[in-house]
Amino acid sequence: MSSNRAVEALDIVMGVLGNYLHGLRQVPGEVIFKTLKYLAEAQFKNAVLDVDRFRALGLVRTDMMVDHAPLL
């Protein structure tokens, strides 16, 4: 999905989407819920598995964002 379609579907502005994607702003539950409507079941499962893998490696911060510092 393009950024333009995403902001339209999620009813947000482009700057807010950028803040969410760069971890500068926490994504509200209502936006997460809207996003889940657009994910296929396999996409959802892959996303959850990826977070679990990163968490097992100690790469997920307490705010649930991936900590890139150890990777660098």
CHARMM-style PDB file with segment names, atoms N, HN, CA, C and O in Angstrom:
ATOM      1  N   MET     1       0.848  -1.167   0.000  1.00  0.00      PROA
ATOM      2  CA  MET     1       0.000   0.000   0.000  1.00  0.00      PROA
ATOM      3  C   MET     1       0.900   1.237   0.000  1.00  0.00      PROA
ATOM      4  O   MET     1       1.885   1.294   0.736  1.00  0.00      PROA
ATOM      5  N   SER     2       0.567   2.200  -0.806  1.00  0.00      PROA
ATOM      6  HN  SER     2      -0.233   2.154  -1.404  1.00  0.00      PROA
ATOM      7  CA  SER     2       1.358   3.424  -0.873  1.00  0.00      PROA
ATOM      8  C   SER     2       1.103   4.284   0.370  1.00  0.00      PROA
ATOM      9  O   SER     2       0.106   4.105   1.069  1.00  0.00      PROA
ATOM     10  N   SER     3       2.006   5.201   0.626  1.00  0.00      PROA
ATOM     11  HN  SER     3       2.816   5.347   0.058  1.00  0.00      PROA
ATOM     12  CA  SER     3       1.861   6.107   1.767  1.00  0.00      PROA
ATOM     13  C   SER     3       0.585   6.927   1.644  1.00  0.00      PROA
ATOM     14  O   SER     3      -0.110   7.148   2.635  1.00  0.00      PROA
ATOM     15  N   ASN     4       0.275   7.377   0.434  1.00  0.00      PROA
ATOM     16  HN  ASN     4       0.839   7.197  -0.372  1.00  0.00      PROA
ATOM     17  CA  ASN     4      -0.935   8.174   0.231  1.00  0.00      PROA
ATOM     18  C   ASN     4      -2.191   7.380   0.561  1.00  0.00      PROA
ATOM     19  O   ASN     4      -3.110   7.897   1.195  1.00  0.00      PROA
ATOM     20  N   ARG     5      -2.228   6.133   0.135  1.00  0.00      PROA
ATOM     21  HN  ARG     5      -1.481   5.713  -0.380  1.00  0.00      PROA
ATOM     22  CA  ARG     5      -3.393   5.286   0.436  1.00  0.00      PROA
ATOM     23  C   ARG     5      -3.456   4.976   1.926  1.00  0.00      PROA
ATOM     24  O   ARG     5      -4.539   4.890   2.504  1.00  0.00      PROA
ATOM     25  N   ALA     6      -2.282   4.807   2.549  1.00  0.00      PROA
ATOM     26  HN  ALA     6      -1.402   4.877   2.079  1.00  0.00      PROA
ATOM     27  CA  ALA     6      -2.256   4.497   3.982  1.00  0.00      PROA
ATOM     28  C   ALA     6      -2.817   5.650   4.800  1.00  0.00      PROA
ATOM     29  O   ALA     6      -3.634   5.432   5.694  1.00  0.00      PROA
ATOM     30  N   VAL     7      -2.388   6.879   4.504  1.00  0.00      PROA
ATOM     31  HN  VAL     7      -1.724   7.056   3.778  1.00  0.00      PROA
ATOM     32  CA  VAL     7      -2.893   8.007   5.285  1.00  0.00      PROA
ATOM     33  C   VAL     7      -4.386   8.193   5.070  1.00  0.00      PROA
ATOM     34  O   VAL     7      -5.104   8.592   5.988  1.00  0.00      PROA
ATOM     35  N   GLU     8      -4.852   7.907   3.870  1.00  0.00      PROA
ATOM     36  HN  GLU     8      -4.269   7.583   3.125  1.00  0.00      PROA
ATOM     37  CA  GLU     8      -6.284   7.998   3.592  1.00  0.00      PROA
ATOM     38  C   GLU     8      -7.054   6.922   4.359  1.00  0.00      PROA
ATOM     39  O   GLU     8      -8.073   7.212   4.986  1.00  0.00      PROA
ATOM     40  N   ALA     9      -6.571   5.692   4.309  1.00  0.00      PROA
ATOM     41  HN  ALA     9      -5.744   5.456   3.800  1.00  0.00      PROA
ATOM     42  CA  ALA     9      -7.257   4.580   4.971  1.00  0.00      PROA
ATOM     43  C   ALA     9      -7.243   4.726   6.488  1.00  0.00      PROA
ATOM     44  O   ALA     9      -8.205   4.359   7.162  1.00  0.00      PROA
ATOM     45  N   LEU    10      -6.148   5.261   7.020  1.00  0.00      PROA
ATOM     46  HN  LEU    10      -5.366   5.559   6.472  1.00  0.00      PROA
ATOM     47  CA  LEU    10      -6.012   5.386   8.474  1.00  0.00      PROA
ATOM     48  C   LEU    10      -6.530   6.715   8.996  1.00  0.00      PROA
ATOM     49  O   LEU    10      -6.587   6.931  10.206  1.00  0.00      PROA
ATOM     50  N   ASP    11      -6.908   7.608   8.084  1.00  0.00      PROA
ATOM     51  HN  ASP    11      -6.861   7.432   7.100  1.00  0.00      PROA
ATOM     52  CA  ASP    11      -7.441   8.928   8.427  1.00  0.00      PROA
ATOM     53  C   ASP    11      -6.448   9.723   9.280  1.00  0.00      PROA
ATOM     54  O   ASP    11      -6.792  10.270  10.328  1.00  0.00      PROA
ATOM     55  N   ILE    12      -5.199   9.768   8.790  1.00  0.00      PROA
ATOM     56  HN  ILE    12      -4.920   9.324   7.939  1.00  0.00      PROA
ATOM     57  CA  ILE    12      -4.137  10.537   9.436  1.00  0.00      PROA
ATOM     58  C   ILE    12      -3.439  11.363   8.366  1.00  0.00      PROA
ATOM     59  O   ILE    12      -3.705  11.186   7.178  1.00  0.00      PROA
ATOM     60  N   VAL    13      -2.554  12.258   8.770  1.00  0.00      PROA
ATOM     61  HN  VAL    13      -2.338  12.401   9.736  1.00  0.00      PROA
ATOM     62  CA  VAL    13      -1.800  13.049   7.795  1.00  0.00      PROA
ATOM     63  C   VAL    13      -0.424  12.420   7.588  1.00  0.00      PROA
ATOM     64  O   VAL    13       0.042  11.638   8.416  1.00  0.00      PROA
ATOM     65  N   MET    14       0.218  12.768   6.477  1.00  0.00      PROA
ATOM     66  HN  MET    14      -0.161  13.403   5.804  1.00  0.00      PROA
ATOM     67  CA  MET    14       1.486  12.164   6.093  1.00  0.00      PROA
ATOM     68  C   MET    14       2.561  12.343   7.171  1.00  0.00      PROA
ATOM     69  O   MET    14       3.320  11.414   7.446  1.00  0.00      PROA
ATOM     70  N   GLY    15       2.628  13.518   7.776  1.00  0.00      PROA
ATOM     71  HN  GLY    15       2.011  14.273   7.553  1.00  0.00      PROA
ATOM     72  CA  GLY    15       3.639  13.763   8.809  1.00  0.00      PROA
ATOM     73  C   GLY    15       3.482  12.842  10.001  1.00  0.00      PROA
ATOM     74  O   GLY    15       4.471  12.383  10.574  1.00  0.00      PROA
ATOM     75  N   VAL    16       2.245  12.571  10.376  1.00  0.00      PROA
ATOM     76  HN  VAL    16       1.442  12.944   9.911  1.00  0.00      PROA
ATOM     77  CA  VAL    16       1.988  11.670  11.502  1.00  0.00      PROA
ATOM     78  C   VAL    16       2.416  10.255  11.141  1.00  0.00      PROA
ATOM     79  O   VAL    16       3.002   9.554  11.966  1.00  0.00      PROA
ATOM     80  N   LEU    17       2.128   9.830   9.917  1.00  0.00      PROA
ATOM     81  HN  LEU    17       1.651  10.399   9.247  1.00  0.00      PROA
ATOM     82  CA  LEU    17       2.563   8.498   9.472  1.00  0.00      PROA
ATOM     83  C   LEU    17       4.080   8.389   9.561  1.00  0.00      PROA
ATOM     84  O   LEU    17       4.609   7.385  10.038  1.00  0.00      PROA
ATOM     85  N   GLY    18       4.770   9.412   9.105  1.00  0.00      PROA
ATOM     86  HN  GLY    18       4.341  10.228   8.717  1.00  0.00      PROA
ATOM     87  CA  GLY    18       6.234   9.415   9.191  1.00  0.00      PROA
ATOM     88  C   GLY    18       6.720   9.296  10.627  1.00  0.00      PROA
ATOM     89  O   GLY    18       7.670   8.566  10.910  1.00  0.00      PROA
ATOM     90  N   ASN    19       6.065  10.017  11.535  1.00  0.00      PROA
ATOM     91  HN  ASN    19       5.293  10.610  11.305  1.00  0.00      PROA
ATOM     92  CA  ASN    19       6.435   9.933  12.955  1.00  0.00      PROA
ATOM     93  C   ASN    19       6.228   8.527  13.501  1.00  0.00      PROA
ATOM     94  O   ASN    19       7.054   8.032  14.269  1.00  0.00      PROA
ATOM     95  N   TYR    20       5.139   7.882  13.114  1.00  0.00      PROA
ATOM     96  HN  TYR    20       4.468   8.283  12.491  1.00  0.00      PROA
ATOM     97  CA  TYR    20       4.885   6.504  13.554  1.00  0.00      PROA
ATOM     98  C   TYR    20       5.966   5.568  13.012  1.00  0.00      PROA
ATOM     99  O   TYR    20       6.520   4.751  13.748  1.00  0.00      PROA
ATOM    100  N   LEU    21       6.254   5.697  11.729  1.00  0.00      PROA
ATOM    101  HN  LEU    21       5.803   6.361  11.131  1.00  0.00      PROA
ATOM    102  CA  LEU    21       7.201   4.782  11.080  1.00  0.00      PROA
ATOM    103  C   LEU    21       8.625   4.942  11.594  1.00  0.00      PROA
ATOM    104  O   LEU    21       9.400   3.986  11.576  1.00  0.00      PROA
ATOM    105  N   HSD    22       8.975   6.129  12.047  1.00  0.00      PROA
ATOM    106  HN  HSD    22       8.345   6.906  12.061  1.00  0.00      PROA
ATOM    107  CA  HSD    22      10.317   6.374  12.560  1.00  0.00      PROA
ATOM    108  C   HSD    22      10.404   6.283  14.078  1.00  0.00      PROA
ATOM    109  O   HSD    22      11.443   6.585  14.665  1.00  0.00      PROA
ATOM    110  N   GLY    23       9.307   5.865  14.712  1.00  0.00      PROA
ATOM    111  HN  GLY    23       8.463   5.619  14.235  1.00  0.00      PROA
ATOM    112  CA  GLY    23       9.316   5.673  16.156  1.00  0.00      PROA
ATOM    113  C   GLY    23       9.358   6.963  16.950  1.00  0.00      PROA
ATOM    114  O   GLY    23       9.721   6.957  18.126  1.00  0.00      PROA
ATOM    115  N   LEU    24       8.992   8.068  16.321  1.00  0.00      PROA
ATOM    116  HN  LEU    24       8.697   8.073  15.366  1.00  0.00      PROA
ATOM    117  CA  LEU    24       9.009   9.353  17.014  1.00  0.00      PROA
ATOM    118  C   LEU    24       7.728   9.604  17.795  1.00  0.00      PROA
ATOM    119  O   LEU    24       7.666  10.486  18.651  1.00  0.00      PROA
ATOM    120  N   ARG    25       6.724   8.823  17.487  1.00  0.00      PROA
ATOM    121  HN  ARG    25       6.774   8.107  16.792  1.00  0.00      PROA
ATOM    122  CA  ARG    25       5.429   8.963  18.149  1.00  0.00      PROA
ATOM    123  C   ARG    25       4.822   7.577  18.295  1.00  0.00      PROA
ATOM    124  O   ARG    25       4.887   6.762  17.375  1.00  0.00      PROA
ATOM    125  N   GLN    26       4.235   7.316  19.451  1.00  0.00      PROA
ATOM    126  HN  GLN    26       4.182   7.979  20.198  1.00  0.00      PROA
ATOM    127  CA  GLN    26       3.611   6.012  19.682  1.00  0.00      PROA
ATOM    128  C   GLN    26       2.323   5.912  18.872  1.00  0.00      PROA
ATOM    129  O   GLN    26       1.551   6.867  18.795  1.00  0.00      PROA
ATOM    130  N   VAL    27       2.103   4.753  18.275  1.00  0.00      PROA
ATOM    131  HN  VAL    27       2.730   3.977  18.338  1.00  0.00      PROA
ATOM    132  CA  VAL    27       0.914   4.536  17.460  1.00  0.00      PROA
ATOM    133  C   VAL    27      -0.266   4.229  18.374  1.00  0.00      PROA
ATOM    134  O   VAL    27      -0.212   3.275  19.151  1.00  0.00      PROA
ATOM    135  N   PRO    28      -1.339   5.028  18.291  1.00  0.00      PROA
ATOM    136  CA  PRO    28      -2.509   4.780  19.124  1.00  0.00      PROA
ATOM    137  C   PRO    28      -3.196   3.466  18.751  1.00  0.00      PROA
ATOM    138  O   PRO    28      -3.110   3.002  17.614  1.00  0.00      PROA
ATOM    139  N   GLY    29      -3.865   2.893  19.715  1.00  0.00      PROA
ATOM    140  HN  GLY    29      -3.935   3.270  20.639  1.00  0.00      PROA
ATOM    141  CA  GLY    29      -4.567   1.628  19.501  1.00  0.00      PROA
ATOM    142  C   GLY    29      -5.566   1.687  18.363  1.00  0.00      PROA
ATOM    143  O   GLY    29      -5.720   0.717  17.621  1.00  0.00      PROA
ATOM    144  N   GLU    30      -6.247   2.814  18.217  1.00  0.00      PROA
ATOM    145  HN  GLU    30      -6.122   3.602  18.820  1.00  0.00      PROA
ATOM    146  CA  GLU    30      -7.250   2.919  17.148  1.00  0.00      PROA
ATOM    147  C   GLU    30      -6.601   2.845  15.765  1.00  0.00      PROA
ATOM    148  O   GLU    30      -7.199   2.307  14.833  1.00  0.00      PROA
ATOM    149  N   VAL    31      -5.395   3.373  15.623  1.00  0.00      PROA
ATOM    150  HN  VAL    31      -4.909   3.809  16.381  1.00  0.00      PROA
ATOM    151  CA  VAL    31      -4.685   3.301  14.343  1.00  0.00      PROA
ATOM    152  C   VAL    31      -4.203   1.870  14.109  1.00  0.00      PROA
ATOM    153  O   VAL    31      -4.261   1.369  12.986  1.00  0.00      PROA
ATOM    154  N   ILE    32      -3.737   1.226  15.151  1.00  0.00      PROA
ATOM    155  HN  ILE    32      -3.690   1.633  16.063  1.00  0.00      PROA
ATOM    156  CA  ILE    32      -3.327  -0.178  15.027  1.00  0.00      PROA
ATOM    157  C   ILE    32      -4.509  -1.037  14.599  1.00  0.00      PROA
ATOM    158  O   ILE    32      -4.382  -1.889  13.719  1.00  0.00      PROA
ATOM    159  N   PHE    33      -5.656  -0.808  15.223  1.00  0.00      PROA
ATOM    160  HN  PHE    33      -5.759  -0.116  15.937  1.00  0.00      PROA
ATOM    161  CA  PHE    33      -6.853  -1.577  14.880  1.00  0.00      PROA
ATOM    162  C   PHE    33      -7.232  -1.375  13.415  1.00  0.00      PROA
ATOM    163  O   PHE    33      -7.563  -2.337  12.723  1.00  0.00      PROA
ATOM    164  N   LYS    34      -7.185  -0.118  12.935  1.00  0.00      PROA
ATOM    165  HN  LYS    34      -6.916   0.664  13.497  1.00  0.00      PROA
ATOM    166  CA  LYS    34      -7.497   0.152  11.530  1.00  0.00      PROA
ATOM    167  C   LYS    34      -6.497  -0.551  10.615  1.00  0.00      PROA
ATOM    168  O   LYS    34      -6.874  -1.079   9.569  1.00  0.00      PROA
ATOM    169  N   THR    35      -5.226  -0.557  11.007  1.00  0.00      PROA
ATOM    170  HN  THR    35      -4.920  -0.128  11.857  1.00  0.00      PROA
ATOM    171  CA  THR    35      -4.177  -1.172  10.201  1.00  0.00      PROA
ATOM    172  C   THR    35      -4.387  -2.674  10.066  1.00  0.00      PROA
ATOM    173  O   THR    35      -4.168  -3.240   8.995  1.00  0.00      PROA
ATOM    174  N   LEU    36      -4.807  -3.315  11.142  1.00  0.00      PROA
ATOM    175  HN  LEU    36      -4.985  -2.855  12.012  1.00  0.00      PROA
ATOM    176  CA  LEU    36      -4.995  -4.772  11.122  1.00  0.00      PROA
ATOM    177  C   LEU    36      -6.028  -5.206  10.099  1.00  0.00      PROA
ATOM    178  O   LEU    36      -5.966  -6.327   9.596  1.00  0.00      PROA
ATOM    179  N   LYS    37      -6.977  -4.337   9.784  1.00  0.00      PROA
ATOM    180  HN  LYS    37      -7.028  -3.426  10.193  1.00  0.00      PROA
ATOM    181  CA  LYS    37      -7.996  -4.665   8.783  1.00  0.00      PROA
ATOM    182  C   LYS    37      -7.387  -4.898   7.395  1.00  0.00      PROA
ATOM    183  O   LYS    37      -7.960  -5.600   6.563  1.00  0.00      PROA
ATOM    184  N   TYR    38      -6.216  -4.296   7.165  1.00  0.00      PROA
ATOM    185  HN  TYR    38      -5.751  -3.725   7.841  1.00  0.00      PROA
ATOM    186  CA  TYR    38      -5.594  -4.373   5.849  1.00  0.00      PROA
ATOM    187  C   TYR    38      -4.534  -5.465   5.740  1.00  0.00      PROA
ATOM    188  O   TYR    38      -3.975  -5.672   4.663  1.00  0.00      PROA
ATOM    189  N   LEU    39      -4.250  -6.162   6.828  1.00  0.00      PROA
ATOM    190  HN  LEU    39      -4.704  -5.994   7.703  1.00  0.00      PROA
ATOM    191  CA  LEU    39      -3.250  -7.223   6.808  1.00  0.00      PROA
ATOM    192  C   LEU    39      -3.909  -8.572   6.564  1.00  0.00      PROA
ATOM    193  O   LEU    39      -4.942  -8.890   7.153  1.00  0.00      PROA
ATOM    194  N   ALA    40      -3.307  -9.345   5.701  1.00  0.00      PROA
ATOM    195  HN  ALA    40      -2.467  -9.086   5.223  1.00  0.00      PROA
ATOM    196  CA  ALA    40      -3.743 -10.728   5.539  1.00  0.00      PROA
ATOM    197  C   ALA    40      -3.269 -11.508   6.766  1.00  0.00      PROA
ATOM    198  O   ALA    40      -2.346 -11.080   7.459  1.00  0.00      PROA
ATOM    199  N   GLU    41      -3.885 -12.622   7.026  1.00  0.00      PROA
ATOM    200  HN  GLU    41      -4.635 -12.970   6.463  1.00  0.00      PROA
ATOM    201  CA  GLU    41      -3.527 -13.424   8.205  1.00  0.00      PROA
ATOM    202  C   GLU    41      -2.043 -13.791   8.205  1.00  0.00      PROA
ATOM    203  O   GLU    41      -1.386 -13.736   9.244  1.00  0.00      PROA
ATOM    204  N   ALA    42      -1.524 -14.162   7.047  1.00  0.00      PROA
ATOM    205  HN  ALA    42      -2.058 -14.207   6.202  1.00  0.00      PROA
ATOM    206  CA  ALA    42      -0.104 -14.540   6.957  1.00  0.00      PROA
ATOM    207  C   ALA    42       0.802 -13.346   7.276  1.00  0.00      PROA
ATOM    208  O   ALA    42       1.832 -13.511   7.929  1.00  0.00      PROA
ATOM    209  N   GLN    43       0.424 -12.144   6.819  1.00  0.00      PROA
ATOM    210  HN  GLN    43      -0.413 -12.011   6.288  1.00  0.00      PROA
ATOM    211  CA  GLN    43       1.215 -10.950   7.116  1.00  0.00      PROA
ATOM    212  C   GLN    43       1.226 -10.663   8.615  1.00  0.00      PROA
ATOM    213  O   GLN    43       2.260 -10.305   9.179  1.00  0.00      PROA
ATOM    214  N   PHE    44       0.078 -10.820   9.247  1.00  0.00      PROA
ATOM    215  HN  PHE    44      -0.762 -11.111   8.788  1.00  0.00      PROA
ATOM    216  CA  PHE    44      -0.015 -10.600  10.685  1.00  0.00      PROA
ATOM    217  C   PHE    44       0.873 -11.594  11.441  1.00  0.00      PROA
ATOM    218  O   PHE    44       1.620 -11.208  12.341  1.00  0.00      PROA
ATOM    219  N   LYS    45       0.787 -12.861  11.073  1.00  0.00      PROA
ATOM    220  HN  LYS    45       0.180 -13.175  10.343  1.00  0.00      PROA
ATOM    221  CA  LYS    45       1.597 -13.883  11.734  1.00  0.00      PROA
ATOM    222  C   LYS    45       3.086 -13.608  11.555  1.00  0.00      PROA
ATOM    223  O   LYS    45       3.858 -13.764  12.501  1.00  0.00      PROA
ATOM    224  N   ASN    46       3.498 -13.204  10.361  1.00  0.00      PROA
ATOM    225  HN  ASN    46       2.871 -13.078   9.592  1.00  0.00      PROA
ATOM    226  CA  ASN    46       4.910 -12.897  10.118  1.00  0.00      PROA
ATOM    227  C   ASN    46       5.368 -11.724  10.979  1.00  0.00      PROA
ATOM    228  O   ASN    46       6.468 -11.753  11.531  1.00  0.00      PROA
ATOM    229  N   ALA    47       4.542 -10.703  11.096  1.00  0.00      PROA
ATOM    230  HN  ALA    47       3.649 -10.679  10.648  1.00  0.00      PROA
ATOM    231  CA  ALA    47       4.901  -9.534  11.905  1.00  0.00      PROA
ATOM    232  C   ALA    47       5.070  -9.922  13.367  1.00  0.00      PROA
ATOM    233  O   ALA    47       6.016  -9.481  14.020  1.00  0.00      PROA
ATOM    234  N   VAL    48       4.163 -10.745  13.886  1.00  0.00      PROA
ATOM    235  HN  VAL    48       3.395 -11.104  13.356  1.00  0.00      PROA
ATOM    236  CA  VAL    48       4.246 -11.180  15.284  1.00  0.00      PROA
ATOM    237  C   VAL    48       5.485 -12.035  15.493  1.00  0.00      PROA
ATOM    238  O   VAL    48       6.185 -11.875  16.492  1.00  0.00      PROA
ATOM    239  N   LEU    49       5.764 -12.938  14.566  1.00  0.00      PROA
ATOM    240  HN  LEU    49       5.195 -13.068  13.754  1.00  0.00      PROA
ATOM    241  CA  LEU    49       6.950 -13.786  14.689  1.00  0.00      PROA
ATOM    242  C   LEU    49       8.228 -12.954  14.657  1.00  0.00      PROA
ATOM    243  O   LEU    49       9.170 -13.233  15.398  1.00  0.00      PROA
ATOM    244  N   ASP    50       8.263 -11.933  13.800  1.00  0.00      PROA
ATOM    245  HN  ASP    50       7.498 -11.707  13.198  1.00  0.00      PROA
ATOM    246  CA  ASP    50       9.449 -11.077  13.727  1.00  0.00      PROA
ATOM    247  C   ASP    50       9.683 -10.353  15.050  1.00  0.00      PROA
ATOM    248  O   ASP    50      10.817 -10.277  15.522  1.00  0.00      PROA
ATOM    249  N   VAL    51       8.628  -9.827  15.644  1.00  0.00      PROA
ATOM    250  HN  VAL    51       7.707  -9.889  15.260  1.00  0.00      PROA
ATOM    251  CA  VAL    51       8.768  -9.133  16.936  1.00  0.00      PROA
ATOM    252  C   VAL    51       9.263 -10.111  17.989  1.00  0.00      PROA
ATOM    253  O   VAL    51      10.135  -9.770  18.788  1.00  0.00      PROA
ATOM    254  N   ASP    52       8.717 -11.327  18.001  1.00  0.00      PROA
ATOM    255  HN  ASP    52       8.009 -11.604  17.352  1.00  0.00      PROA
ATOM    256  CA  ASP    52       9.155 -12.336  18.966  1.00  0.00      PROA
ATOM    257  C   ASP    52      10.627 -12.690  18.767  1.00  0.00      PROA
ATOM    258  O   ASP    52      11.359 -12.881  19.738  1.00  0.00      PROA
ATOM    259  N   ARG    53      11.057 -12.776  17.520  1.00  0.00      PROA
ATOM    260  HN  ARG    53      10.462 -12.621  16.731  1.00  0.00      PROA
ATOM    261  CA  ARG    53      12.471 -13.077  17.239  1.00  0.00      PROA
ATOM    262  C   ARG    53      13.372 -11.948  17.729  1.00  0.00      PROA
ATOM    263  O   ARG    53      14.393 -12.195  18.370  1.00  0.00      PROA
ATOM    264  N   PHE    54      12.989 -10.706  17.424  1.00  0.00      PROA
ATOM    265  HN  PHE    54      12.160 -10.505  16.902  1.00  0.00      PROA
ATOM    266  CA  PHE    54      13.775  -9.559  17.881  1.00  0.00      PROA
ATOM    267  C   PHE    54      13.805  -9.486  19.404  1.00  0.00      PROA
ATOM    268  O   PHE    54      14.839  -9.165  19.990  1.00  0.00      PROA
ATOM    269  N   ARG    55      12.688  -9.777  20.041  1.00  0.00      PROA
ATOM    270  HN  ARG    55      11.848 -10.038  19.566  1.00  0.00      PROA
ATOM    271  CA  ARG    55      12.622  -9.751  21.507  1.00  0.00      PROA
ATOM    272  C   ARG    55      13.551 -10.811  22.094  1.00  0.00      PROA
ATOM    273  O   ARG    55      14.252 -10.548  23.071  1.00  0.00      PROA
ATOM    274  N   ALA    56      13.560 -11.997  21.509  1.00  0.00      PROA
ATOM    275  HN  ALA    56      12.991 -12.211  20.715  1.00  0.00      PROA
ATOM    276  CA  ALA    56      14.430 -13.073  21.989  1.00  0.00      PROA
ATOM    277  C   ALA    56      15.898 -12.702  21.869  1.00  0.00      PROA
ATOM    278  O   ALA    56      16.723 -13.159  22.659  1.00  0.00      PROA
ATOM    279  N   LEU    57      16.225 -11.880  20.891  1.00  0.00      PROA
ATOM    280  HN  LEU    57      15.554 -11.509  20.249  1.00  0.00      PROA
ATOM    281  CA  LEU    57      17.604 -11.429  20.704  1.00  0.00      PROA
ATOM    282  C   LEU    57      17.940 -10.198  21.543  1.00  0.00      PROA
ATOM    283  O   LEU    57      19.063  -9.694  21.504  1.00  0.00      PROA
ATOM    284  N   GLY    58      16.953  -9.723  22.302  1.00  0.00      PROA
ATOM    285  HN  GLY    58      16.042 -10.133  22.334  1.00  0.00      PROA
ATOM    286  CA  GLY    58      17.169  -8.539  23.136  1.00  0.00      PROA
ATOM    287  C   GLY    58      17.184  -7.250  22.345  1.00  0.00      PROA
ATOM    288  O   GLY    58      17.812  -6.274  22.755  1.00  0.00      PROA
ATOM    289  N   LEU    59      16.500  -7.236  21.216  1.00  0.00      PROA
ATOM    290  HN  LEU    59      15.990  -8.029  20.883  1.00  0.00      PROA
ATOM    291  CA  LEU    59      16.511  -6.068  20.342  1.00  0.00      PROA
ATOM    292  C   LEU    59      15.219  -5.251  20.388  1.00  0.00      PROA
ATOM    293  O   LEU    59      15.031  -4.343  19.578  1.00  0.00      PROA
ATOM    294  N   VAL    60      14.336  -5.565  21.323  1.00  0.00      PROA
ATOM    295  HN  VAL    60      14.489  -6.302  21.981  1.00  0.00      PROA
ATOM    296  CA  VAL    60      13.083  -4.812  21.444  1.00  0.00      PROA
ATOM    297  C   VAL    60      13.123  -4.021  22.739  1.00  0.00      PROA
ATOM    298  O   VAL    60      13.315  -4.577  23.821  1.00  0.00      PROA
ATOM    299  N   ARG    61      12.936  -2.699  22.609  1.00  0.00      PROA
ATOM    300  HN  ARG    61      12.780  -2.248  21.730  1.00  0.00      PROA
ATOM    301  CA  ARG    61      12.939  -1.826  23.780  1.00  0.00      PROA
ATOM    302  C   ARG    61      11.637  -1.997  24.554  1.00  0.00      PROA
ATOM    303  O   ARG    61      10.713  -2.668  24.094  1.00  0.00      PROA
ATOM    304  N   THR    62      11.574  -1.387  25.725  1.00  0.00      PROA
ATOM    305  HN  THR    62      12.324  -0.841  26.098  1.00  0.00      PROA
ATOM    306  CA  THR    62      10.365  -1.497  26.560  1.00  0.00      PROA
ATOM    307  C   THR    62       9.150  -0.862  25.897  1.00  0.00      PROA
ATOM    308  O   THR    62       8.017  -1.231  26.206  1.00  0.00      PROA
ATOM    309  N   ASP    63       9.370   0.102  24.977  1.00  0.00      PROA
ATOM    310  HN  ASP    63      10.291   0.402  24.725  1.00  0.00      PROA
ATOM    311  CA  ASP    63       8.244   0.718  24.266  1.00  0.00      PROA
ATOM    312  C   ASP    63       7.849  -0.073  23.015  1.00  0.00      PROA
ATOM    313  O   ASP    63       7.080   0.409  22.184  1.00  0.00      PROA
ATOM    314  N   MET    64       8.385  -1.292  22.891  1.00  0.00      PROA
ATOM    315  HN  MET    64       9.011  -1.684  23.566  1.00  0.00      PROA
ATOM    316  CA  MET    64       8.099  -2.237  21.807  1.00  0.00      PROA
ATOM    317  C   MET    64       8.681  -1.819  20.459  1.00  0.00      PROA
ATOM    318  O   MET    64       8.288  -2.366  19.428  1.00  0.00      PROA
ATOM    319  N   MET    65       9.601  -0.870  20.444  1.00  0.00      PROA
ATOM    320  HN  MET    65       9.920  -0.425  21.282  1.00  0.00      PROA
ATOM    321  CA  MET    65      10.297  -0.491  19.222  1.00  0.00      PROA
ATOM    322  C   MET    65      11.578  -1.309  19.123  1.00  0.00      PROA
ATOM    323  O   MET    65      12.165  -1.684  20.138  1.00  0.00      PROA
ATOM    324  N   VAL    66      12.007  -1.583  17.896  1.00  0.00      PROA
ATOM    325  HN  VAL    66      11.530  -1.279  17.071  1.00  0.00      PROA
ATOM    326  CA  VAL    66      13.250  -2.322  17.694  1.00  0.00      PROA
ATOM    327  C   VAL    66      14.424  -1.406  18.034  1.00  0.00      PROA
ATOM    328  O   VAL    66      14.496  -0.270  17.566  1.00  0.00      PROA
ATOM    329  N   ASP    67      15.340  -1.918  18.855  1.00  0.00      PROA
ATOM    330  HN  ASP    67      15.282  -2.841  19.236  1.00  0.00      PROA
ATOM    331  CA  ASP    67      16.521  -1.168  19.243  1.00  0.00      PROA
ATOM    332  C   ASP    67      17.610  -1.438  18.208  1.00  0.00      PROA
ATOM    333  O   ASP    67      18.195  -2.521  18.180  1.00  0.00      PROA
ATOM    334  N   HSD    68      17.875  -0.456  17.367  1.00  0.00      PROA
ATOM    335  HN  HSD    68      17.399   0.424  17.390  1.00  0.00      PROA
ATOM    336  CA  HSD    68      18.841  -0.637  16.282  1.00  0.00      PROA
ATOM    337  C   HSD    68      20.284  -0.504  16.739  1.00  0.00      PROA
ATOM    338  O   HSD    68      21.188  -0.948  16.031  1.00  0.00      PROA
ATOM    339  N   ALA    69      20.529   0.092  17.895  1.00  0.00      PROA
ATOM    340  HN  ALA    69      19.795   0.452  18.471  1.00  0.00      PROA
ATOM    341  CA  ALA    69      21.897   0.338  18.351  1.00  0.00      PROA
ATOM    342  C   ALA    69      22.746  -0.938  18.385  1.00  0.00      PROA
ATOM    343  O   ALA    69      23.866  -0.917  17.876  1.00  0.00      PROA
ATOM    344  N   PRO    70      22.264  -2.048  18.962  1.00  0.00      PROA
ATOM    345  CA  PRO    70      23.101  -3.272  18.974  1.00  0.00      PROA
ATOM    346  C   PRO    70      23.383  -3.800  17.562  1.00  0.00      PROA
ATOM    347  O   PRO    70      24.407  -4.445  17.337  1.00  0.00      PROA
ATOM    348  N   LEU    71      22.496  -3.532  16.630  1.00  0.00      PROA
ATOM    349  HN  LEU    71      21.665  -3.007  16.813  1.00  0.00      PROA
ATOM    350  CA  LEU    71      22.700  -4.008  15.257  1.00  0.00      PROA
ATOM    351  C   LEU    71      23.798  -3.240  14.557  1.00  0.00      PROA
ATOM    352  O   LEU    71      24.476  -3.766  13.674  1.00  0.00      PROA
ATOM    353  N   LEU    72      23.970  -1.970  14.962  1.00  0.00      PROA
ATOM    354  HN  LEU    72      23.419  -1.543  15.679  1.00  0.00      PROA
ATOM    355  CA  LEU    72      24.980  -1.136  14.308  1.00  0.00      PROA
ATOM    356  C   LEU    72      26.334  -1.475  14.830  1.00  0.00      PROA
ATOM    357  OT1 LEU    72      27.325  -0.882  14.405  1.00  0.00      PROA
TER     358      LEU     72
END
